[in-house]
Amino acid sequence: MLRALLVDDEPNNLDNLEFMLTHDCAGIAVANKARSADEARQWLAGNDADVIFLDIQMPGETGFDLLNTLAPGQLQSIKIVFVTAYDTYALKAIKASAIDYLLKPVNIDELRHAVEKVKEATGVPVLNGQQHQLIKQLLRYVNNPDAQQRIALPHLGGVTFVNTCDIVSLQADSNYTIIHLSNMQKMVISKTLKDFDELLDHQHFTRIHKSYTVNLDHIKEYSTADGGVVKMIDGNQWSISRRLLDSFLEKMKKASLMFNK
């Protein structure tokens, strides 16, 4: 039976989540509820939890502040599921680190799915180590938002951290995305192109086709042939859809000196 710690400053949120976990999710029990990061920290000093359902925006200390003060051993052994209202920066940080999250109000099917993922990962050393690395990456992202942006790309053998500036283009392949890197390597990630579009900085990345998103900094040539084609620095050539052509040209004018001369 998994032991869960719920952390949220709103009593109603705590009670609702406890009710759903107790009545709708098998194999998990609520060990404690905390209304602040400090209350959670004090409880964890003398008690164990398998998973923390953690709110981010709380008065005083945030959920990230709590994670920053936990011992490395605790971070490695406890699964973290964020439960948060939509916050653009916080959600981008979480997505960039591939950490599980639930949006408020919590959907019961999504909660069950999160619980099943925690159960599958419990006791699996590779997955425990993977989440530990992801949490550390997340905290680096949050603690130093002006640092070079990195994205965590989880795969069967672990996690690869990639600087977003090294991504040349992204290519849709059904429910997967092929990431083309500046070192000519390719990675296949089990996320959709839409997932990456929501995450990546729109000043540098733009969708040019239902199957392609490109890094504007890595475009080598643009041709009007066949309605519009971009050639990337790695040699790949991608078609631009008519629907997205005007948006692409506008972004290139902003990103390129003398582009409209």
FITIKE-638544 format. One line per 5 residues: number of its first residue (from 1); their letters; for each residue x negated, z, y negated of N, C-alpha, C, O. Coordinates in steps of 0.2 Angstrom, whole numbers, m for minus. Layout:
NUM> A> X,Z,Y,X,Z,Y,X,Z,Y,X,Z,Y | ...
END
This chain:
1> MLRAL> m4,0,6,0,0,0,m4,0,m6,m9,4,m7 | m4,m5,m11,m7,m5,m17,m5,0,m22,1,2,m22 | m10,3,m25,m8,8,m30,m9,5,m37,m15,2,m39 | m4,5,m41,m4,2,m48,m4,7,m53,0,12,m53 | m8,5,m58,m7,9,m65,m4,4,m70,m7,m2,m71
6> LVDDE> 1,6,m73,4,2,m79,2,5,m85,3,11,m87 | 0,1,m90,m2,3,m96,1,m1,m102,0,m7,m102 | 5,2,m106,9,m1,m111,11,4,m116,13,10,m114 | 11,3,m122,13,8,m127,21,8,m128,23,13,m131 | 25,4,m125,32,4,m125,35,7,m119,34,4,m114
11> PNNLD> 38,12,m120,41,15,m114,46,11,m110,46,11,m104 | 50,7,m113,55,2,m110,51,m3,m106,53,m4,m100 | 46,m5,m108,42,m10,m105,39,m7,m98,39,m10,m93 | 36,m1,m99,34,3,m93,39,4,m88,38,3,m82 | 45,6,m90,51,7,m85,53,1,m82,54,1,m76
16> NLEFM> 54,m4,m86,56,m11,m83,51,m13,m78,53,m16,m72 | 45,m13,m79,40,m16,m75,39,m11,m68,39,m14,m63 | 40,m5,m69,40,0,m63,46,m2,m59,45,m2,m53 | 52,m3,m62,58,m4,m58,57,m11,m54,59,m11,m48 | 54,m16,m57,53,m22,m54,48,m22,m48,49,m24,m43
21> LTHDC> 43,m18,m49,38,m17,m44,40,m13,m38,39,m15,m32 | 44,m8,m40,47,m4,m35,52,m7,m30,53,m6,m24 | 57,m11,m34,63,m13,m30,62,m21,m28,66,m23,m24 | 57,m25,m31,57,m32,m30,50,m34,m27,50,m40,m25 | 45,m30,m26,39,m32,m24,37,m27,m18,36,m21,m19
26> AGIAV> 35,m30,m13,33,m27,m7,26,m25,m7,22,m29,m10 | 24,m19,m4,17,m17,m3,14,m15,m9,7,m15,m9 | 17,m12,m14,14,m10,m20,18,m4,m22,24,m4,m22 | 15,1,m25,18,7,m28,15,9,m34,9,8,m35 | 19,11,m39,16,13,m46,14,20,m45,17,25,m44
31> ANKAR> 7,21,m46,4,27,m46,4,31,m52,4,37,m52 | 4,28,m58,5,31,m64,6,26,m70,5,20,m69 | 9,29,m75,11,25,m81,7,28,m87,7,34,m88 | 4,24,m91,0,26,m97,3,23,m103,4,17,m103 | 3,26,m109,6,23,m115,0,22,m120,1,20,m126
36> SADEA> m6,23,m118,m12,21,m122,m18,20,m118,m18,22,m112 | m23,16,m121,m29,15,m117,m33,22,m116,m35,23,m110 | m32,27,m120,m36,33,m119,m32,37,m113,m36,40,m109 | m26,37,m113,m22,40,m108,m24,37,m101,m24,40,m96 | m24,30,m101,m26,27,m95,m33,29,m92,m35,30,m87
41> RQWLA> m38,29,m97,m45,31,m96,m45,38,m93,m49,39,m88 | m42,42,m96,m42,49,m93,m39,49,m86,m42,53,m82 | m34,46,m85,m31,46,m78,m36,43,m73,m37,45,m68 | m39,37,m75,m44,34,m71,m50,38,m69,m53,37,m64 | m52,43,m74,m58,47,m72,m57,51,m66,m62,53,m63
46> GNDAD> m51,53,m64,m50,57,m58,m45,54,m53,m44,57,m48 | m43,48,m54,m39,44,m49,m41,37,m48,m44,34,m52 | m38,34,m42,m40,28,m41,m34,23,m41,m28,25,m40 | m35,17,m43,m30,12,m43,m33,5,m40,m39,4,m41 | m28,2,m37,m30,m5,m35,m29,m11,m40,m33,m15,m40
51> VIFLD> m24,m9,m44,m23,m15,m49,m20,m11,m55,m17,m6,m55 | m22,m14,m61,m20,m12,m68,m15,m17,m71,m18,m23,m72 | m9,m16,m72,m5,m20,m76,m6,m18,m83,m3,m13,m86 | m9,m22,m87,m12,m20,m94,m10,m24,m100,m10,m30,m100 | m6,m20,m104,m4,m23,m111,m11,m24,m115,m16,m20,m114
56> IQMPG> m10,m29,m120,m16,m30,m124,m15,m27,m131,m20,m23,m133 | m10,m29,m134,m9,m26,m141,m6,m19,m141,0,m19,m140 | m10,m14,m142,m7,m7,m142,m10,m4,m148,m16,m6,m150 | m6,1,m151,m9,5,m157,m16,8,m155,m16,11,m150 | m20,8,m160,m27,11,m159,m31,6,m155,m33,1,m157
61> ETGFD> m32,8,m148,m36,4,m144,m32,m1,m140,m26,0,m138 | m35,m7,m140,m32,m13,m136,m33,m12,m129,m37,m8,m127 | m30,m16,m125,m32,m17,m118,m39,m19,m117,m42,m17,m112 | m41,m23,m121,m48,m25,m120,m53,m19,m122,m58,m19,m118 | m51,m15,m126,m55,m9,m128,m56,m5,m121,m61,m2,m120
66> LLNTL> m50,m4,m118,m50,0,m112,m55,m3,m107,m59,1,m104 | m55,m9,m106,m59,m13,m101,m67,m12,m103,m71,m11,m99 | m68,m12,m109,m75,m11,m112,m78,m5,m110,m84,m4,m110 | m74,1,m109,m76,7,m108,m76,9,m100,m78,15,m99 | m74,5,m96,m73,7,m89,m80,6,m86,m84,1,m88
71> APGQL> m82,10,m81,m88,9,m78,m88,2,m74,m83,0,m71 | m94,m1,m73,m95,m7,m69,m92,m7,m62,m89,m11,m60 | m93,m1,m59,m90,0,m52,m82,m1,m52,m79,m3,m48 | m79,2,m58,m72,2,m58,m70,m5,m59,m65,m7,m57 | m73,m9,m64,m71,m16,m65,m72,m20,m59,m68,m25,m59
76> QSIKI> m76,m18,m55,m77,m23,m49,m72,m21,m44,m71,m26,m40 | m69,m15,m43,m65,m13,m38,m58,m14,m40,m53,m14,m35 | m56,m14,m46,m49,m14,m49,m47,m21,m51,m51,m24,m55 | m42,m23,m48,m39,m30,m51,m35,m29,m57,m32,m24,m58 | m36,m34,m62,m33,m33,m68,m28,m39,m69,m29,m45,m68
81> VFVTA> m21,m37,m71,m16,m42,m72,m14,m40,m79,m11,m35,m81 | m15,m45,m84,m13,m43,m91,m5,m45,m92,m3,m50,m89 | m2,m40,m95,5,m41,m97,6,m41,m104,5,m36,m107 | 7,m47,m107,6,m48,m114,12,m52,m118,14,m57,m114 | 14,m51,m124,18,m55,m128,13,m61,m130,7,m60,m129
86> YDTYA> 16,m66,m132,12,m72,m133,7,m71,m139,10,m70,m145 | 1,m71,m138,m4,m70,m144,m9,m76,m143,m13,m76,m138 | m9,m80,m148,m13,m86,m147,m21,m85,m145,m23,m87,m140 | m24,m80,m149,m31,m79,m147,m32,m75,m141,m36,m77,m137 | m28,m70,m140,m29,m66,m134,m27,m70,m127,m31,m70,m123
91> LKAIK> m22,m75,m128,m20,m79,m122,m26,m84,m121,m27,m86,m115 | m29,m87,m126,m34,m92,m125,m40,m88,m122,m43,m91,m117 | m42,m82,m124,m47,m79,m121,m46,m78,m114,m51,m78,m109 | m40,m76,m112,m38,m74,m105,m39,m81,m101,m41,m81,m95 | m36,m86,m103,m36,m92,m100,m43,m95,m99,m44,m98,m94
96> ASAID> m47,m94,m104,m54,m96,m103,m58,m93,m98,m63,m95,m95 | m55,m87,m96,m59,m83,m91,m55,m83,m85,m57,m80,m80 | m50,m87,m84,m46,m88,m78,m43,m82,m75,m43,m81,m69 | m42,m77,m79,m39,m70,m77,m31,m71,m77,m28,m74,m81 | m28,m67,m72,m21,m67,m71,m18,m64,m77,m20,m59,m80
101> YLLKP> m12,m67,m79,m8,m64,m84,m1,m65,m83,1,m70,m80 | 3,m61,m86,11,m62,m86,13,m61,m93,11,m57,m97 | 17,m66,m95,20,m65,m102,26,m61,m102,30,m61,m98 | 27,m57,m108,33,m54,m109,39,m58,m111,37,m63,m115 | 45,m57,m110,47,m53,m104,45,m55,m97,45,m61,m96
106> VNIDE> 44,m50,m93,41,m52,m87,46,m56,m82,52,m53,m81 | 44,m61,m79,48,m65,m75,47,m62,m68,41,m62,m66 | 52,m61,m64,51,m57,m57,48,m62,m52,44,m59,m49 | 49,m68,m52,45,m73,m48,38,m73,m49,34,m73,m45 | 36,m73,m56,29,m73,m58,26,m66,m56,20,m66,m54
111> LRHAV> 30,m61,m57,27,m54,m55,26,m54,m47,20,m52,m45 | 30,m56,m43,29,m57,m36,23,m61,m34,19,m59,m30 | 22,m66,m38,16,m71,m37,10,m67,m38,5,m67,m35 | 10,m63,m44,4,m60,m46,2,m54,m41,m4,m53,m39 | 7,m51,m38,6,m45,m34,3,m48,m27,m1,m46,m24
116> EKVKE> 6,m54,m25,3,m57,m19,m4,m59,m20,m8,m59,m15 | m6,m62,m26,m13,m64,m27,m17,m58,m27,m23,m58,m24 | m15,m52,m29,m19,m46,m29,m20,m44,m22,m25,m42,m20 | m14,m44,m18,m15,m42,m11,m19,m46,m7,m23,m44,m3 | m19,m53,m8,m24,m58,m5,m31,m56,m7,m35,m57,m2
121> ATGVP> m32,m54,m13,m39,m53,m15,m42,m46,m13,m48,m46,m13 | m38,m42,m12,m40,m35,m10,m44,m35,m4,m42,m37,1 | m50,m32,m4,m54,m31,2,m58,m37,3,m62,m38,8 | m58,m42,m1,m62,m48,0,m68,m48,m5,m67,m49,m11 | m74,m47,m3,m79,m46,m7,m81,m52,m12,m82,m51,m18
126> VLNGQ> m80,m58,m9,m81,m64,m14,m76,m64,m20,m78,m65,m25 | m70,m62,m18,m65,m63,m24,m66,m57,m28,m65,m57,m34 | m68,m51,m25,m69,m45,m30,m75,m47,m35,m74,m45,m41 | m80,m50,m32,m86,m51,m36,m84,m57,m41,m86,m57,m47 | m80,m61,m39,m77,m67,m44,m74,m64,m50,m75,m66,m55
131> QHQLI> m69,m59,m48,m65,m56,m54,m70,m52,m58,m69,m52,m65 | m74,m49,m56,m79,m45,m60,m83,m49,m65,m83,m48,m70 | m85,m55,m62,m88,m60,m67,m84,m63,m72,m86,m64,m78 | m77,m64,m70,m72,m66,m75,m71,m61,m80,m70,m63,m86 | m70,m55,m78,m69,m50,m83,m75,m49,m88,m74,m48,m94
136> KQLLR> m81,m49,m85,m87,m49,m90,m87,m55,m95,m88,m54,m101 | m85,m61,m92,m85,m67,m97,m79,m66,m102,m80,m67,m108 | m73,m63,m100,m68,m62,m105,m70,m57,m110,m69,m58,m116 | m73,m52,m108,m75,m47,m113,m81,m50,m118,m81,m48,m124 | m85,m54,m115,m90,m57,m120,m86,m62,m125,m88,m62,m131
141> YVNNP> m81,m65,m122,m77,m70,m127,m74,m65,m132,m74,m67,m138 | m71,m60,m130,m67,m56,m135,m72,m52,m140,m70,m52,m146 | m77,m50,m137,m82,m46,m142,m86,m50,m146,m88,m47,m151 | m86,m56,m145,m90,m61,m149,m87,m67,m150,m89,m72,m147 | m81,m68,m153,m77,m74,m154,m81,m80,m157,m79,m85,m156
146> DAQQR> m86,m78,m161,m90,m84,m165,m95,m87,m160,m98,m91,m162 | m97,m84,m155,m102,m86,m150,m100,m93,m147,m94,m95,m147 | m104,m97,m145,m103,m103,m142,m98,m102,m136,m98,m98,m132 | m92,m106,m137,m87,m105,m132,m89,m108,m125,m92,m113,m124 | m87,m103,m120,m88,m105,m113,m81,m105,m110,m77,m101,m112
151> IALPH> m81,m108,m104,m75,m108,m100,m77,m107,m93,m82,m109,m90 | m73,m102,m90,m74,m100,m83,m70,m105,m78,m64,m106,m79 | m74,m108,m74,m71,m113,m69,m71,m110,m62,m77,m111,m59 | m66,m107,m59,m66,m104,m53,m66,m110,m47,m62,m114,m48 | m70,m108,m42,m69,m113,m36,m70,m109,m30,m71,m103,m30
156> LGGVT> m70,m112,m24,m70,m108,m18,m76,m103,m17,m76,m98,m15 | m82,m106,m20,m88,m102,m19,m90,m97,m24,m94,m93,m24 | m86,m97,m29,m87,m92,m35,m84,m95,m41,m79,m98,m42 | m88,m94,m47,m86,m96,m53,m92,m99,m57,m97,m97,m57 | m90,m105,m60,m95,m108,m64,m93,m108,m71,m88,m110,m73
161> FVNTC> m98,m105,m76,m97,m105,m83,m100,m111,m86,m106,m112,m86 | m96,m114,m90,m98,m120,m93,m97,m120,m101,m91,m117,m103 | m102,m121,m105,m101,m122,m112,m96,m128,m114,m97,m133,m111 | m91,m127,m118,m86,m132,m119,m89,m138,m122,m87,m144,m121 | m95,m137,m126,m98,m142,m129,m101,m147,m124,m103,m153,m126
166> DIVSL> m102,m145,m118,m105,m149,m113,m100,m153,m109,m102,m157,m105 | m94,m152,m110,m88,m156,m107,m88,m163,m111,m86,m163,m117 | m89,m168,m108,m88,m175,m111,m81,m177,m111,m78,m179,m116 | m78,m177,m105,m71,m179,m104,m67,m175,m98,m71,m173,m94 | m61,m176,m98,m57,m173,m93,m52,m178,m90,m49,m181,m94
171> QADSN> m52,m179,m84,m48,m184,m81,m43,m181,m76,m44,m177,m71 | m36,m182,m77,m31,m180,m73,m31,m183,m66,m32,m189,m65 | m30,m179,m61,m30,m181,m54,m24,m177,m50,m26,m172,m47 | m18,m179,m51,m12,m175,m49,m12,m168,m52,m12,m167,m58 | m12,m163,m47,m12,m156,m50,m20,m153,m51,m21,m147,m52
176> YTIIH> m24,m158,m51,m31,m156,m52,m34,m160,m58,m31,m164,m61 | m40,m157,m60,m43,m160,m66,m50,m161,m64,m54,m157,m62 | m53,m168,m65,m60,m169,m64,m63,m168,m71,m62,m172,m76 | m68,m164,m71,m72,m162,m78,m78,m166,m77,m82,m165,m73 | m80,m170,m82,m86,m174,m83,m90,m171,m88,m88,m170,m94
181> LSNMQ> m96,m169,m86,m101,m165,m90,m107,m169,m92,m108,m175,m90 | m110,m167,m98,m115,m171,m101,m121,m172,m97,m125,m176,m98 | m122,m167,m91,m128,m168,m87,m126,m173,m81,m130,m174,m76 | m120,m177,m82,m118,m182,m77,m115,m179,m71,m113,m182,m66 | m114,m172,m71,m111,m169,m65,m103,m169,m66,m101,m170,m72
186> KMVIS> m100,m169,m60,m92,m168,m61,m90,m162,m57,m93,m160,m52 | m85,m159,m59,m82,m154,m56,m74,m155,m55,m71,m158,m60 | m71,m153,m49,m64,m154,m48,m61,m147,m48,m63,m143,m44 | m57,m146,m53,m54,m139,m54,m46,m140,m52,m43,m144,m55 | m44,m134,m49,m36,m134,m47,m32,m132,m53,m28,m127,m52
191> KTLKD> m33,m135,m59,m29,m134,m65,m27,m141,m67,m30,m146,m66 | m21,m141,m70,m19,m148,m73,m22,m149,m80,m25,m145,m83 | m22,m156,m82,m25,m158,m88,m21,m154,m94,m24,m152,m99 | m15,m153,m93,m11,m149,m98,m13,m142,m99,m14,m140,m105 | m15,m139,m94,m18,m132,m94,m24,m132,m99,m25,m128,m103
196> FDELL> m29,m137,m98,m35,m138,m102,m33,m140,m109,m36,m137,m113 | m28,m144,m110,m26,m146,m117,m24,m140,m121,m25,m139,m127 | m20,m135,m118,m18,m129,m121,m24,m125,m123,m23,m121,m127 | m29,m125,m119,m35,m120,m120,m40,m123,m125,m43,m119,m129 | m42,m129,m124,m48,m132,m128,m46,m133,m135,m41,m134,m137
201> DHQHF> m52,m132,m139,m51,m133,m146,m49,m140,m148,m53,m145,m147 | m44,m140,m152,m41,m147,m154,m45,m150,m159,m44,m156,m161 | m50,m147,m162,m54,m150,m167,m59,m154,m164,m62,m159,m166 | m61,m153,m157,m66,m156,m154,m63,m161,m148,m66,m166,m146 | m57,m158,m145,m54,m162,m139,m48,m165,m141,m44,m162,m145
206> TRIHK> m46,m171,m139,m40,m174,m140,m38,m178,m134,m42,m181,m130 | m31,m178,m132,m28,m182,m127,m28,m189,m130,m25,m190,m135 | m30,m194,m126,m29,m201,m128,m25,m205,m123,m23,m210,m124 | m23,m201,m117,m19,m205,m112,m16,m199,m108,m19,m194,m108 | m11,m201,m104,m8,m196,m100,m13,m194,m94,m12,m188,m92
211> SYTVN> m19,m197,m93,m24,m196,m88,m30,m193,m91,m35,m192,m87 | m31,m194,m98,m38,m193,m101,m38,m188,m107,m34,m189,m111 | m42,m183,m107,m44,m180,m113,m51,m180,m115,m55,m180,m110 | m53,m182,m121,m60,m183,m122,m63,m178,m128,m59,m175,m132 | m69,m177,m127,m73,m173,m132,m75,m178,m138,m79,m182,m136
216> LDHIK> m72,m177,m144,m74,m182,m149,m81,m182,m151,m84,m187,m153 | m85,m177,m149,m92,m177,m151,m96,m181,m146,m102,m182,m147 | m93,m183,m140,m97,m187,m135,m94,m194,m134,m96,m197,m129 | m90,m196,m139,m88,m203,m139,m94,m207,m142,m97,m206,m147 | m96,m212,m138,m101,m217,m140,m99,m223,m144,m102,m225,m149
221> EYSTA> m93,m226,m141,m90,m232,m144,m83,m232,m144,m80,m229,m140 | m80,m235,m149,m73,m236,m149,m71,m244,m149,m74,m247,m154 | m67,m247,m145,m66,m254,m145,m59,m255,m146,m55,m251,m143 | m57,m260,m149,m50,m262,m150,m47,m266,m144,m41,m268,m144 | m52,m268,m140,m50,m272,m134,m45,m269,m130,m45,m263,m129
226> DGGVV> m40,m273,m127,m35,m270,m123,m31,m265,m126,m29,m260,m122 | m30,m265,m132,m26,m260,m135,m30,m253,m137,m27,m249,m141 | m36,m253,m135,m40,m247,m137,m44,m244,m131,m40,m242,m126 | m50,m244,m132,m54,m241,m126,m60,m237,m129,m63,m239,m134 | m61,m231,m127,m67,m227,m129,m72,m227,m123,m71,m226,m117
231> KMIDG> m79,m228,m125,m84,m227,m121,m88,m220,m122,m90,m219,m128 | m89,m216,m117,m92,m210,m118,m99,m210,m117,m102,m215,m114 | m103,m205,m119,m110,m205,m118,m112,m205,m111,m118,m207,m110 | m108,m203,m106,m110,m203,m99,m108,m210,m96,m109,m211,m90 | m106,m215,m100,m104,m222,m97,m97,m223,m95,m95,m228,m94
236> NQWSI> m93,m217,m95,m86,m218,m93,m83,m222,m99,m84,m220,m104 | m78,m226,m97,m73,m229,m102,m66,m227,m100,m64,m228,m95 | m63,m225,m105,m56,m223,m104,m51,m227,m109,m53,m228,m115 | m45,m229,m107,m40,m232,m111,m37,m227,m115,m36,m222,m113 | m35,m230,m121,m31,m226,m126,m24,m228,m126,m22,m234,m126
241> SRRLL> m19,m224,m124,m12,m226,m124,m9,m228,m131,m12,m225,m136 | m5,m232,m132,m2,m234,m139,1,m228,m142,0,m227,m148 | 4,m224,m138,8,m218,m141,3,m213,m145,4,m210,m150 | m3,m213,m142,m8,m208,m144,m14,m211,m149,m18,m208,m151 | m13,m218,m150,m19,m221,m153,m19,m219,m161,m25,m217,m163
246> DSFLE> m14,m218,m164,m14,m216,m171,m17,m209,m172,m21,m208,m176 | m15,m205,m167,m18,m198,m168,m25,m198,m166,m29,m194,m170 | m27,m202,m162,m34,m202,m160,m38,m205,m166,m44,m202,m168 | m36,m210,m169,m40,m213,m175,m40,m208,m181,m45,m208,m184 | m35,m204,m182,m35,m199,m187,m40,m194,m186,m43,m192,m190
251> KMKKA> m40,m192,m180,m45,m187,m178,m52,m189,m178,m57,m186,m181 | m53,m196,m177,m60,m199,m177,m62,m199,m184,m68,m199,m186 | m57,m201,m189,m59,m201,m196,m62,m194,m199,m66,m194,m203 | m59,m189,m196,m61,m182,m198,m67,m180,m195,m71,m177,m198 | m69,m183,m189,m74,m181,m185,m80,m185,m186,m86,m183,m185
256> SLMFN> m80,m191,m190,m85,m196,m190,m86,m198,m198,m82,m199,m201 | m92,m197,m200,m94,m200,m207,m93,m207,m207,m95,m211,m203 | m90,m209,m213,m89,m216,m214,m85,m220,m209,m85,m226,m209 | m81,m217,m205,m77,m220,m200,m73,m225,m202,m71,m230,m199 | m70,m224,m208,m64,m228,m211,m67,m233,m216,m63,m236,m220
261> K> m74,m234,m216,m77,m238,m221,m77,m245,m218,m80,m250,m221
END
